[in-house]
Amino acid sequence: MSHLNTHAPLRFITAGSVDDGKSTLIGRLLYDSKALLTDQLYNLNNTKTAGDAIDFSVLTDGLLAEREQGITIDVAYRYFSTAKRKFIIADTPGHEQYTRNMVTGASTAHAAVVLIDASQIDFGQAEVWLLPQTKRHSAILKHLRCSHIIVAINKMDLLNFDENKFNTVVRAYKKLAAQLDLQDVKFVPVSALNGDNIVHKSQNTPWYQGGTLLEILESLPVGEAVLTDTAAFHLPVQYVLRADGDKKDDFRGYQGRIESGSVSVGDKVRVEPSGRISHIQEIISPNGVVSRASVGEQITITLTDDIDISRGDSIVSAVSQTLPTKRLRATLCWFDERALNPARKYLLKHTTQTVFAKVDEIHHIWDVHTLSNFADQSTLNMNDIGEVSMSLQKPILATSYAQNTATGSFILIDEATYHTVAGGMILAEETQDF
């Protein structure tokens, strides 16, 4: 079984709509936790004029275009640590046009801080509405199986820290979370600009009994990799290593990263897609020859049999139930400005293998406004999230994204432009030929 660790480094992202204050929140978090260098503090203080507040967003909005437009475009990564934990932050764009960048940041995150600008909420309605991008980002976090979501209800200072309005937004997001089946969701009232409940407990919210944003982040458990026999060994071959020019040395090693399970010398393994059976003869790690290696490790292995293996093949435990397939059912997040063309083939990159793929059918597309699916659209446009069936030119060894994010995910690439046009999460329970 997996183990939970509250001391391991935590990777988290900020998400939400544009101008919700994500970059400002990260800047305040770094500033108040004393994680800034002297030159950063100097540059930060130079951004303000007499009587103005510090512009904390300059710490993450590093691109000139971002500062000129006042929005985040790229994914900005920042590293900091406290006495309790190390953190890697991905400040992701809130603008709809850059949703694909948000997906990139969220794909490796343990947690997400979803910001909601409370000052933009119309509290005059019987039921308040969240912004479409807040819903879209939350749906993406669900599809990417983000473990922890912290909803930071921001700009509470503009609402005089009204507890009732905070609770109204909480109820609205809880309804969204129930519709998306989001599990671990926490709420905190904040003012990113003024620092309320970011690092230090705010005196303006005596009615709030929870922890600060930093305290919550420091306490979140991180699931470690599954190392037991319940996860079958899976090594996508990245490179085949041969001895140079010496016919007396017939060394043939297969290099790659273990994506699930563990392996020991003598283990019986299967090579896919050929289905050939062999045994592990030697395991070589960066530190030398070892008798055992586990998930996440980069290794070179040799086999007892001479088998034709190349990049893109996989070496798995002989008892693995995962079999090659040329048919997939998957969730696609469409990134490209040009819509999906069902008549053409795209390059599908999965682990170390790249094959031609075609979208045969669009089952439904998620409607960000109604939080429901609709099926009256024949293509996927930029930022659409849809469930599709696909056929591949050659078989791949894939699991569901729920089983393993590494072997259950892929990207689609336009063959002509080499643009990444979509990210995909495989739905193995509905996949054919598994």
Buried (B, 14 or more C-beta within 10 A) or exposed (E): EEEEEEEBEBBBBBBBBBBBBBBBBBBBBBBBBEBBEEEBBEEBEEBEEEEEEBBBBBBBBBEEEBBEEEBBBBBBEBEBEBEEBEBBBBBBBBBBEBBBBBBBBBBEBBBBBBBBBBBBBEEEEEEBEBBEBBBBBBBBBBBBBBBBBBBBBBBBBBBEBBBEBBBBBBEBBBBBBEBBEBEEBBBBBBBBBBBBBBBEBBEBBEEBEBBBBBBBBBBBBBEEBBBEEEBBBBBBBBEBEEEEEEEEEEEBBBBBBBBBBBBEBEBEBBBBBEEBEBEBEBBBEEEEEBEEBBBEBEBBBBBEEEBEBEBBBBBBBBEBEBBBBBBBBBBBBBBBEEBBBBEEBBBBBBBBBBBBBBBEEBEBBBBBEEBEEEEEBEBBBBBBBBBBBBBBEBBBBBBBBEBBBBBBBBBBBBEEEEEBBBBBBBBBEBBEEB
